[in-house]
């Protein structure tokens, strides 16, 4: 079973616990699940997590599980390490709160010390989980940023012109300019004749 589904099963088991002893039993189930997830990540997880994961996977002293055994034995994989660790951290927090509630009201000294031991185990596992999440955050921050996609080339649209406008020079043709150009095209002797007539 995938890690996050086992975490959800642990939360349901904790919520359905009818006695203080049931809560303590669910606390050890959560600790065993943390150990199993740590073992998996120590072997198959990101390199940045493997040191903390080995610490999380260290075996602890557990009570007798009974015929059913630990729920963590059904772990088959950790699909998304960040999501699984976040969910596991939430489960361990809920377990700690529930144990404090039991320890604060019980008159049974044996049960009280069971709660204290389970609280310490849950706190230690929670510290490991938070450490691994911080390492994932650091990895995300130092990951090289992908190059920006190339920007599309912008082209300035050509203004629509009529065929007549295409043939017209940019400067407006005035009558005086046309006359000057016509005069420049006249033969030289015609210009001399005009100057003699003007005298």
MDAnalysis code that builds the backbone (N, CA, C; Angstrom):
import MDAnalysis as mda
import numpy as np

u = mda.Universe.empty(597, n_residues=199, atom_resindex=np.repeat(np.arange(199), 3), trajectory=True)
u.add_TopologyAttr("name", ["N", "CA", "C"] * 199)
u.add_TopologyAttr("resid", np.arange(1, 200))
u.add_TopologyAttr("resname", ["UNK", "UNK", "UNK", "UNK", "UNK", "UNK", "UNK", "UNK", "UNK", "UNK", "UNK", "UNK", "UNK", "UNK", "UNK", "UNK", "UNK", "UNK", "UNK", "UNK", "UNK", "UNK", "UNK", "UNK", "UNK", "UNK", "UNK", "UNK", "UNK", "UNK", "UNK", "UNK", "UNK", "UNK", "UNK", "UNK", "UNK", "UNK", "UNK", "UNK", "UNK", "UNK", "UNK", "UNK", "UNK", "UNK", "UNK", "UNK", "UNK", "UNK", "UNK", "UNK", "UNK", "UNK", "UNK", "UNK", "UNK", "UNK", "UNK", "UNK", "UNK", "UNK", "UNK", "UNK", "UNK", "UNK", "UNK", "UNK", "UNK", "UNK", "UNK", "UNK", "UNK", "UNK", "UNK", "UNK", "UNK", "UNK", "UNK", "UNK", "UNK", "UNK", "UNK", "UNK", "UNK", "UNK", "UNK", "UNK", "UNK", "UNK", "UNK", "UNK", "UNK", "UNK", "UNK", "UNK", "UNK", "UNK", "UNK", "UNK", "UNK", "UNK", "UNK", "UNK", "UNK", "UNK", "UNK", "UNK", "UNK", "UNK", "UNK", "UNK", "UNK", "UNK", "UNK", "UNK", "UNK", "UNK", "UNK", "UNK", "UNK", "UNK", "UNK", "UNK", "UNK", "UNK", "UNK", "UNK", "UNK", "UNK", "UNK", "UNK", "UNK", "UNK", "UNK", "UNK", "UNK", "UNK", "UNK", "UNK", "UNK", "UNK", "UNK", "UNK", "UNK", "UNK", "UNK", "UNK", "UNK", "UNK", "UNK", "UNK", "UNK", "UNK", "UNK", "UNK", "UNK", "UNK", "UNK", "UNK", "UNK", "UNK", "UNK", "UNK", "UNK", "UNK", "UNK", "UNK", "UNK", "UNK", "UNK", "UNK", "UNK", "UNK", "UNK", "UNK", "UNK", "UNK", "UNK", "UNK", "UNK", "UNK", "UNK", "UNK", "UNK", "UNK", "UNK", "UNK", "UNK", "UNK", "UNK", "UNK", "UNK", "UNK", "UNK", "UNK", "UNK", "UNK", "UNK"])
u.atoms.positions = np.array([
    [0.850, -1.192, 0.000],
    [0.000, 0.000, 0.000],
    [0.890, 1.247, 0.000],
    [0.467, 2.240, -0.734],
    [1.256, 3.465, -0.854],
    [1.287, 4.211, 0.480],
    [2.392, 4.956, 0.704],
    [2.646, 5.564, 2.008],
    [1.508, 6.482, 2.457],
    [1.031, 7.325, 1.563],
    [-0.001, 8.284, 1.970],
    [-1.304, 7.580, 2.357],
    [-1.621, 6.477, 1.708],
    [-2.826, 5.723, 2.087],
    [-2.659, 5.122, 3.484],
    [-1.452, 4.657, 3.805],
    [-1.218, 4.134, 5.149],
    [-1.302, 5.233, 6.201],
    [-0.841, 6.419, 5.852],
    [-0.975, 7.541, 6.788],
    [-2.447, 7.830, 7.047],
    [-3.254, 7.839, 5.984],
    [-4.689, 8.083, 6.166],
    [-5.324, 6.988, 7.021],
    [-4.876, 5.747, 6.838],
    [-5.398, 4.664, 7.684],
    [-5.012, 4.889, 9.141],
    [-3.813, 5.395, 9.371],
    [-3.398, 5.696, 10.741],
    [-4.229, 6.800, 11.361],
    [-4.542, 7.827, 10.588],
    [-5.388, 8.908, 11.118],
    [-6.781, 8.397, 11.461],
    [-7.320, 7.527, 10.607],
    [-8.641, 6.961, 10.914],
    [-8.580, 6.096, 12.174],
    [-7.525, 5.282, 12.287],
    [-7.392, 4.451, 13.480],
    [-7.282, 5.270, 14.745],
    [-6.548, 6.379, 14.664],
    [-6.422, 7.246, 15.836],
    [-7.762, 7.882, 16.190],
    [-8.494, 8.327, 15.175],
    [-9.786, 8.965, 15.433],
    [-10.799, 7.978, 16.010],
    [-10.671, 6.711, 15.635],
    [-11.628, 5.702, 16.095],
    [-11.200, 5.016, 17.386],
    [-10.090, 5.433, 17.967],
    [-9.613, 4.802, 19.203],
    [-10.606, 5.067, 20.328],
    [-11.038, 3.991, 20.967],
    [-12.040, 4.149, 22.019],
    [-11.468, 4.237, 23.418],
    [-10.219, 3.816, 23.607],
    [-9.629, 3.828, 24.942],
    [-8.233, 4.443, 24.878],
    [-7.719, 4.716, 26.072],
    [-6.361, 5.240, 26.148],
    [-5.354, 4.239, 25.600],
    [-5.560, 2.972, 25.856],
    [-4.645, 1.946, 25.355],
    [-4.694, 1.868, 23.829],
    [-5.867, 2.112, 23.252],
    [-5.964, 2.147, 21.789],
    [-5.138, 3.307, 21.216],
    [-5.172, 4.439, 21.906],
    [-4.402, 5.599, 21.438],
    [-2.906, 5.294, 21.491],
    [-2.469, 4.666, 22.568],
    [-1.054, 4.311, 22.682],
    [-0.675, 3.325, 21.580],
    [-1.541, 2.385, 21.301],
    [-1.268, 1.411, 20.240],
    [-1.162, 2.101, 18.883],
    [-2.033, 3.077, 18.622],
    [-1.954, 3.812, 17.354],
    [-0.689, 4.664, 17.287],
    [-0.230, 5.146, 18.431],
    [1.019, 5.902, 18.443],
    [2.186, 5.032, 17.987],
    [2.226, 3.787, 18.451],
    [3.299, 2.890, 18.029],
    [3.124, 2.469, 16.570],
    [1.894, 2.385, 16.118],
    [1.668, 2.113, 14.702],
    [2.243, 3.254, 13.843],
    [2.026, 4.480, 14.295],
    [2.554, 5.630, 13.554],
    [4.076, 5.633, 13.555],
    [4.670, 5.276, 14.708],
    [6.138, 5.222, 14.776],
    [6.678, 4.136, 13.858],
    [6.013, 2.997, 13.792],
    [6.450, 1.928, 12.898],
    [6.318, 2.342, 11.432],
    [5.272, 3.095, 11.108],
    [5.109, 3.569, 9.735],
    [6.220, 4.561, 9.380],
    [6.550, 5.434, 10.325],
    [7.650, 6.371, 10.087],
    [8.951, 5.611, 9.821],
    [9.183, 4.557, 10.582],
    [10.386, 3.750, 10.385],
    [10.384, 3.099, 8.998],
    [9.237, 2.576, 8.570],
    [9.158, 1.921, 7.261],
    [9.373, 2.920, 6.124],
    [8.774, 4.101, 6.243],
    [8.977, 5.129, 5.209],
    [10.442, 5.561, 5.188],
    [11.039, 5.700, 6.382],
    [12.458, 6.057, 6.434],
    [13.330, 5.011, 5.759],
    [13.042, 3.736, 6.002],
    [13.817, 2.659, 5.376],
    [13.704, 2.720, 3.860],
    [12.495, 2.964, 3.378],
    [12.293, 3.033, 1.930],
    [13.070, 4.210, 1.334],
    [12.984, 5.388, 1.955],
    [13.666, 6.568, 1.419],
    [15.183, 6.443, 1.546],
    [15.655, 5.751, 2.576],
    [17.097, 5.548, 2.714],
    [17.662, 4.732, 1.561],
    [16.831, 3.866, 0.980],
    [17.271, 3.032, -0.135],
    [16.947, 3.639, -1.498],
    [15.770, 4.236, -1.610],
    [15.266, 4.645, -2.926],
    [14.979, 6.135, -3.047],
    [15.084, 6.883, -1.971],
    [14.702, 8.288, -2.010],
    [15.794, 9.182, -2.577],
    [15.524, 10.484, -2.665],
    [16.535, 11.440, -3.125],
    [17.786, 11.380, -2.249],
    [18.938, 11.642, -2.843],
    [20.200, 11.542, -2.109],
    [20.229, 12.473, -0.901],
    [19.607, 13.660, -1.028],
    [19.638, 14.622, 0.069],
    [18.930, 14.116, 1.320],
    [18.030, 13.137, 1.158],
    [17.222, 12.675, 2.285],
    [17.797, 11.443, 2.967],
    [18.766, 10.797, 2.384],
    [19.110, 9.455, 2.837],
    [19.732, 9.426, 4.223],
    [20.486, 10.463, 4.595],
    [21.050, 10.489, 5.944],
    [19.968, 10.565, 7.005],
    [19.055, 11.538, 6.862],
    [17.952, 11.668, 7.812],
    [17.032, 10.445, 7.753],
    [16.848, 9.900, 6.548],
    [15.966, 8.743, 6.408],
    [16.526, 7.537, 7.161],
    [17.854, 7.365, 7.147],
    [18.445, 6.249, 7.912],
    [18.191, 6.429, 9.405],
    [18.277, 7.677, 9.870],
    [17.971, 7.928, 11.273],
    [16.520, 7.622, 11.602],
    [15.620, 7.962, 10.677],
    [14.201, 7.685, 10.898],
    [13.921, 6.188, 10.884],
    [14.721, 5.443, 10.129],
    [14.469, 4.008, 9.980],
    [15.042, 3.170, 11.113],
    [15.774, 3.790, 12.036],
    [16.380, 3.004, 13.113],
    [15.304, 2.303, 13.935],
    [15.534, 1.046, 14.204],
    [14.548, 0.240, 14.928],
    [14.412, 0.717, 16.358],
    [13.211, 0.648, 16.855],
    [12.951, 0.981, 18.246],
    [12.306, -0.198, 18.949],
    [12.085, -0.020, 20.217],
    [11.420, -1.061, 21.007],
    [9.913, -0.881, 20.884],
    [9.246, -1.918, 20.445],
    [7.806, -1.846, 20.251],
    [7.110, -2.875, 21.137],
    [5.883, -2.588, 21.494],
    [5.096, -3.587, 22.228],
    [4.715, -4.739, 21.293],
    [4.161, -5.763, 21.861],
    [3.704, -6.898, 21.025],
    [2.593, -6.417, 20.099],
    [2.718, -6.752, 18.815],
    [1.766, -6.263, 17.835],
    [0.498, -7.105, 17.788],
    [0.569, -8.295, 18.226],
    [-0.590, -9.176, 18.083],
    [-0.581, -9.867, 16.727],
    [-1.655, -10.531, 16.419],
    [-1.719, -11.341, 15.203],
    [-1.691, -10.484, 13.944],
    [-2.279, -9.289, 14.012],
    [-2.366, -8.445, 12.809],
    [-1.012, -7.878, 12.400],
    [-0.124, -7.663, 13.349],
    [1.175, -7.093, 13.032],
    [1.081, -5.599, 12.771],
    [2.216, -4.945, 12.514],
    [2.181, -3.497, 12.274],
    [1.558, -3.175, 10.919],
    [0.814, -2.103, 10.878],
    [0.210, -1.650, 9.627],
    [1.281, -1.306, 8.597],
    [2.440, -0.859, 9.069],
    [3.519, -0.438, 8.172],
    [4.055, -1.580, 7.316],
    [3.793, -2.828, 7.715],
    [4.283, -3.961, 6.929],
    [3.657, -3.991, 5.548],
    [2.563, -3.261, 5.348],
    [1.890, -3.248, 4.041],
    [2.431, -2.167, 3.112],
    [3.451, -1.443, 3.548],
    [4.011, -0.375, 2.712],
    [4.631, -0.972, 1.451],
    [4.233, -0.422, 0.297],
    [4.783, -0.887, -0.982],
    [5.609, 0.180, -1.695],
    [5.427, 1.435, -1.346],
    [6.191, 2.473, -2.033],
    [5.873, 3.857, -1.497],
    [6.749, 4.805, -1.879],
    [6.574, 6.216, -1.524],
    [6.584, 6.982, -2.846],
    [5.398, 7.251, -3.364],
    [5.319, 7.864, -4.685],
    [5.883, 9.267, -4.729],
    [5.447, 10.127, -3.818],
    [5.889, 11.522, -3.766],
    [6.480, 11.759, -2.385],
    [7.812, 11.821, -2.256],
    [8.410, 11.964, -0.924],
    [7.906, 13.179, -0.145],
    [7.749, 14.312, -0.817],
    [7.298, 15.507, -0.096],
    [5.889, 15.311, 0.454],
    [4.982, 14.831, -0.368],
    [3.609, 14.638, 0.091],
    [3.537, 13.592, 1.196],
    [4.297, 12.488, 1.024],
    [4.277, 11.434, 2.039],
    [4.832, 11.933, 3.365],
    [5.934, 12.678, 3.317],
    [6.523, 13.180, 4.558],
    [5.637, 14.230, 5.213],
    [5.012, 15.065, 4.403],
    [4.092, 16.062, 4.973],
    [2.929, 15.378, 5.681],
    [2.363, 14.352, 5.033],
    [1.258, 13.616, 5.654],
    [1.721, 12.890, 6.909],
    [2.903, 12.289, 6.853],
    [3.431, 11.586, 8.029],
    [3.681, 12.552, 9.180],
    [4.202, 13.716, 8.876],
    [4.402, 14.718, 9.921],
    [3.097, 15.114, 10.587],
    [2.031, 15.234, 9.782],
    [0.725, 15.548, 10.364],
    [0.225, 14.438, 11.267],
    [0.426, 13.187, 10.854],
    [0.009, 12.055, 11.684],
    [0.765, 12.039, 13.012],
    [2.065, 12.251, 12.964],
    [2.856, 12.243, 14.200],
    [2.451, 13.378, 15.136],
    [2.095, 14.520, 14.567],
    [1.612, 15.630, 15.403],
    [0.303, 15.263, 16.091],
    [-0.628, 14.665, 15.339],
    [-1.901, 14.257, 15.925],
    [-1.690, 13.209, 17.016],
    [-0.757, 12.302, 16.778],
    [-0.461, 11.276, 17.783],
    [0.068, 11.924, 19.059],
    [0.967, 12.876, 18.900],
    [1.514, 13.548, 20.083],
    [0.449, 14.254, 20.897],
    [-0.466, 14.940, 20.205],
    [-1.549, 15.644, 20.909],
    [-2.427, 14.653, 21.667],
    [-2.760, 13.544, 21.010],
    [-3.616, 12.542, 21.658],
    [-2.923, 11.931, 22.878],
    [-1.639, 11.669, 22.778],
    [-0.914, 11.083, 23.905],
    [-0.827, 12.041, 25.082],
    [-0.600, 13.289, 24.801],
    [-0.566, 14.280, 25.893],
    [-1.911, 14.316, 26.605],
    [-2.989, 14.232, 25.818],
    [-4.312, 14.219, 26.429],
    [-4.517, 13.028, 27.351],
    [-4.024, 11.846, 26.937],
    [-4.157, 10.659, 27.786],
    [-3.307, 10.785, 29.033],
    [-2.048, 11.208, 28.848],
    [-1.122, 11.291, 29.985],
    [-1.588, 12.293, 31.025],
    [-2.260, 13.341, 30.581],
    [-2.652, 14.395, 31.519],
    [-3.846, 14.016, 32.400],
    [-4.584, 12.954, 32.034],
    [-5.780, 12.615, 32.805],
    [-5.703, 11.230, 33.451],
    [-4.722, 10.417, 33.087],
    [-4.702, 9.051, 33.609],
    [-4.150, 8.999, 35.029],
    [-4.687, 8.083, 35.812],
    [-4.162, 7.810, 37.152],
    [-3.313, 6.543, 37.155],
    [-3.216, 5.913, 36.003],
    [-2.452, 4.675, 35.883],
    [-0.998, 5.040, 35.590],
    [-0.124, 4.763, 36.564],
    [1.274, 5.160, 36.383],
    [1.911, 4.421, 35.218],
    [1.581, 3.156, 35.057],
    [2.142, 2.393, 33.934],
    [1.723, 2.983, 32.599],
    [0.437, 3.357, 32.473],
    [-0.051, 3.956, 31.236],
    [0.593, 5.317, 31.006],
    [0.776, 6.045, 32.106],
    [1.410, 7.373, 31.988],
    [2.795, 7.236, 31.359],
    [3.604, 6.295, 31.839],
    [4.961, 6.150, 31.315],
    [4.959, 5.571, 29.906],
    [3.959, 4.781, 29.585],
    [3.822, 4.345, 28.190],
    [3.577, 5.543, 27.266],
    [2.732, 6.458, 27.737],
    [2.469, 7.669, 26.952],
    [3.738, 8.504, 26.784],
    [4.502, 8.652, 27.874],
    [5.728, 9.445, 27.795],
    [6.713, 8.843, 26.798],
    [6.847, 7.520, 26.835],
    [7.757, 6.852, 25.909],
    [7.283, 7.026, 24.470],
    [5.978, 6.870, 24.250],
    [5.443, 7.027, 22.895],
    [5.542, 8.474, 22.423],
    [5.358, 9.442, 23.345],
    [5.508, 10.853, 22.981],
    [6.927, 11.132, 22.525],
    [7.918, 10.622, 23.265],
    [9.317, 10.828, 22.879],
    [9.599, 10.236, 21.501],
    [9.074, 9.038, 21.235],
    [9.297, 8.397, 19.944],
    [8.653, 9.200, 18.811],
    [7.431, 9.698, 19.053],
    [6.744, 10.494, 18.030],
    [7.468, 11.810, 17.787],
    [7.968, 12.446, 18.857],
    [8.699, 13.703, 18.709],
    [9.990, 13.498, 17.922],
    [10.700, 12.432, 18.235],
    [11.949, 12.154, 17.523],
    [11.686, 11.913, 16.042],
    [10.657, 11.106, 15.750],
    [10.318, 10.856, 14.348],
    [9.869, 12.137, 13.651],
    [9.092, 12.959, 14.357],
    [8.651, 14.219, 13.764],
    [9.811, 15.143, 13.449],
    [10.831, 15.185, 14.321],
    [12.011, 16.008, 14.053],
    [12.736, 15.534, 12.796],
    [12.842, 14.211, 12.640],
    [13.484, 13.676, 11.438],
    [12.693, 14.057, 10.183],
    [11.386, 13.929, 10.262],
    [10.540, 14.256, 9.114],
    [10.683, 15.725, 8.746],
    [10.652, 16.613, 9.733],
    [10.806, 18.049, 9.444],
    [12.181, 18.340, 8.853],
    [13.203, 17.638, 9.320],
    [14.536, 17.816, 8.744],
    [14.574, 17.427, 7.273],
    [13.901, 16.334, 6.926],
    [13.883, 15.916, 5.524],
    [13.098, 16.898, 4.655],
    [12.018, 17.436, 5.184],
    [11.264, 18.432, 4.423],
    [12.093, 19.689, 4.191],
    [12.887, 20.092, 5.192],
    [13.763, 21.250, 4.993],
    [14.797, 20.968, 3.903],
    [15.324, 19.758, 3.878],
    [16.288, 19.407, 2.833],
    [15.648, 19.452, 1.445],
    [14.408, 19.027, 1.365],
    [13.713, 19.126, 0.082],
    [13.525, 20.581, -0.329],
    [13.238, 21.452, 0.647],
    [13.095, 22.878, 0.339],
    [14.406, 23.452, -0.193],
    [15.519, 23.090, 0.438],
    [16.828, 23.573, -0.012],
    [17.115, 23.083, -1.424],
    [16.793, 21.833, -1.695],
    [17.035, 21.288, -3.035],
    [16.235, 22.056, -4.079],
    [15.001, 22.426, -3.737],
    [14.187, 23.181, -4.686],
    [14.780, 24.567, -4.927],
    [15.356, 25.180, -3.894],
    [15.906, 26.523, -4.043],
    [17.164, 26.555, -4.888],
    [17.997, 25.520, -4.802],
    [19.269, 25.522, -5.535],
    [19.152, 24.853, -6.895],
    [18.004, 24.314, -7.233],
    [17.840, 23.665, -8.531],
    [17.997, 24.709, -9.621],
    [18.788, 24.423, -10.667],
    [18.988, 25.413, -11.728],
    [17.667, 25.815, -12.359],
    [17.575, 27.115, -12.593],
    [16.353, 27.633, -13.221],
    [16.383, 27.329, -14.712],
    [15.298, 26.799, -15.265],
    [15.287, 26.519, -16.708],
    [15.404, 27.808, -17.505],
    [16.045, 27.757, -18.674],
    [16.185, 28.987, -19.476],
    [14.833, 29.527, -19.898],
    [14.791, 30.845, -20.021],
    [13.553, 31.475, -20.468],
    [13.257, 31.065, -21.904],
    [12.005, 30.853, -22.219],
    [11.663, 30.516, -23.617],
    [11.987, 31.676, -24.540],
    [12.368, 31.406, -25.791],
    [12.689, 32.504, -26.716],
    [11.481, 33.395, -26.939],
    [11.779, 34.671, -26.980],
    [10.692, 35.620, -27.202],
    [10.316, 35.647, -28.677],
    [9.046, 35.732, -28.980],
    [8.649, 35.817, -30.397],
    [9.101, 37.129, -31.009],
    [9.561, 37.062, -32.252],
    [9.990, 38.274, -32.941],
    [8.784, 39.124, -33.286],
    [8.915, 40.398, -32.958],
    [7.808, 41.309, -33.235],
    [8.067, 42.010, -34.559],
    [7.116, 42.044, -35.416],
    [7.223, 42.739, -36.701],
    [6.248, 43.894, -36.715],
    [6.741, 45.007, -37.218],
    [5.894, 46.190, -37.305],
    [5.027, 46.058, -38.537],
    [3.731, 46.062, -38.373],
    [2.868, 45.888, -39.566],
    [3.024, 47.039, -40.545],
    [3.063, 46.696, -41.796],
    [3.176, 47.705, -42.837],
    [1.840, 48.393, -43.018],
    [1.909, 49.708, -43.078],
    [0.668, 50.438, -43.249],
    [0.084, 50.141, -44.630],
    [-1.220, 49.993, -44.629],
    [-1.887, 49.731, -45.895],
    [-1.837, 50.967, -46.787],
    [-1.435, 50.765, -48.029],
    [-1.377, 51.867, -48.976],
    [-2.089, 51.469, -50.265],
    [-2.637, 52.472, -50.895],
    [-3.241, 52.235, -52.202],
    [-2.134, 52.203, -53.240],
    [-2.381, 51.614, -54.397],
    [-1.349, 51.629, -55.449],
    [-0.877, 53.031, -55.787],
    [-1.792, 54.000, -55.767],
    [-1.382, 55.374, -56.064],
    [-0.430, 55.886, -55.010],
    [-0.711, 55.562, -53.725],
    [0.166, 56.016, -52.659],
    [1.526, 55.345, -52.741],
    [1.554, 54.084, -53.197],
    [2.825, 53.402, -53.324],
    [3.723, 54.113, -54.325],
    [3.114, 54.699, -55.383],
    [3.922, 55.359, -56.408],
    [4.253, 56.783, -56.054],
    [3.563, 57.353, -55.046],
    [3.781, 58.745, -54.689],
    [4.959, 58.863, -53.754],
    [5.932, 59.755, -54.047],
    [7.049, 59.940, -53.116],
    [6.535, 60.414, -51.780],
    [7.412, 60.266, -50.754],
    [6.992, 60.629, -49.411],
    [6.682, 62.113, -49.319],
    [7.478, 62.960, -49.994],
    [7.192, 64.396, -49.953],
    [6.144, 64.751, -51.008],
    [5.301, 65.628, -50.640],
    [4.223, 66.033, -51.553],
    [4.798, 66.801, -52.736],
    [4.322, 66.504, -53.923],
    [4.789, 67.168, -55.129],
    [3.999, 68.470, -55.309],
    [4.681, 69.615, -55.206],
    [4.018, 70.909, -55.368],
    [4.157, 71.366, -56.818],
    [3.273, 72.251, -57.289],
    [3.395, 72.772, -58.663],
    [4.733, 73.447, -58.904],
    [5.243, 74.230, -57.916],
    [6.523, 74.917, -58.096],
    [7.645, 73.918, -58.308],
    [7.625, 72.819, -57.558],
    [8.675, 71.813, -57.699],
    [8.595, 71.152, -59.069],
    [7.349, 70.907, -59.558],
    [7.184, 70.309, -60.874],
    [7.713, 71.238, -61.954],
    [7.436, 72.563, -61.796],
    [7.931, 73.513, -62.790],
    [9.444, 73.549, -62.802],
    [10.047, 73.490, -61.646],
    [11.503, 73.505, -61.568],
    [12.088, 72.292, -62.264],
    [11.477, 71.156, -62.037],
    [11.981, 69.936, -62.668],
    [11.809, 69.993, -64.183],
    [10.675, 70.553, -64.664],
    [10.468, 70.679, -66.113],
    [11.502, 71.604, -66.717],
    [11.809, 72.702, -65.991],
    [12.791, 73.659, -66.494],
    [14.167, 73.029, -66.566],
    [14.464, 72.150, -65.565],
    [15.764, 71.482, -65.586],
    [15.888, 70.541, -66.760],
    [14.776, 70.049, -67.223],
    [14.813, 69.117, -68.337],
    [14.858, 69.818, -69.700],
    [14.606, 71.187, -69.774],
    [14.635, 71.911, -71.053],
    [16.040, 71.989, -71.613],
    [16.180, 72.057, -72.894],
    [17.510, 72.209, -73.490],
    [18.144, 73.525, -73.064],
    [19.462, 73.583, -73.124],
    [20.210, 74.773, -72.680],
    [19.869, 75.977, -73.541],
    [19.704, 75.823, -74.824],
    [19.454, 76.995, -75.698],
    [18.081, 77.585, -75.419],
    [17.134, 76.758, -74.980],
    [15.822, 77.318, -74.634],
    [15.931, 78.204, -73.413],
    [16.749, 77.832, -72.474],
    [16.921, 78.683, -71.289],
    [17.608, 79.997, -71.647],
    [18.591, 79.980, -72.570],
    [19.249, 81.216, -73.002],
    [18.256, 82.129, -73.694],
    [17.375, 81.542, -74.470],
    [16.378, 82.343, -75.171],
    [15.449, 83.021, -74.189],
    [15.076, 82.325, -73.190],
    [14.172, 82.904, -72.182],
    [14.862, 84.022, -71.444],
    [16.126, 83.873, -71.130],
    [16.823, 84.945, -70.401],
    [16.968, 86.194, -71.270],
    [17.219, 86.028, -72.604],
    [17.321, 87.188, -73.516],
    [16.001, 87.889, -73.613],
    [14.927, 87.164, -73.610],
    [13.616, 87.776, -73.694],
    [13.291, 88.522, -72.416],
    [13.723, 88.060, -71.327],
    [13.438, 88.744, -70.068],
    [14.158, 90.074, -69.990],
    [15.273, 90.227, -70.699],
    [15.990, 91.518, -70.639],
    [15.189, 92.572, -71.408],
])
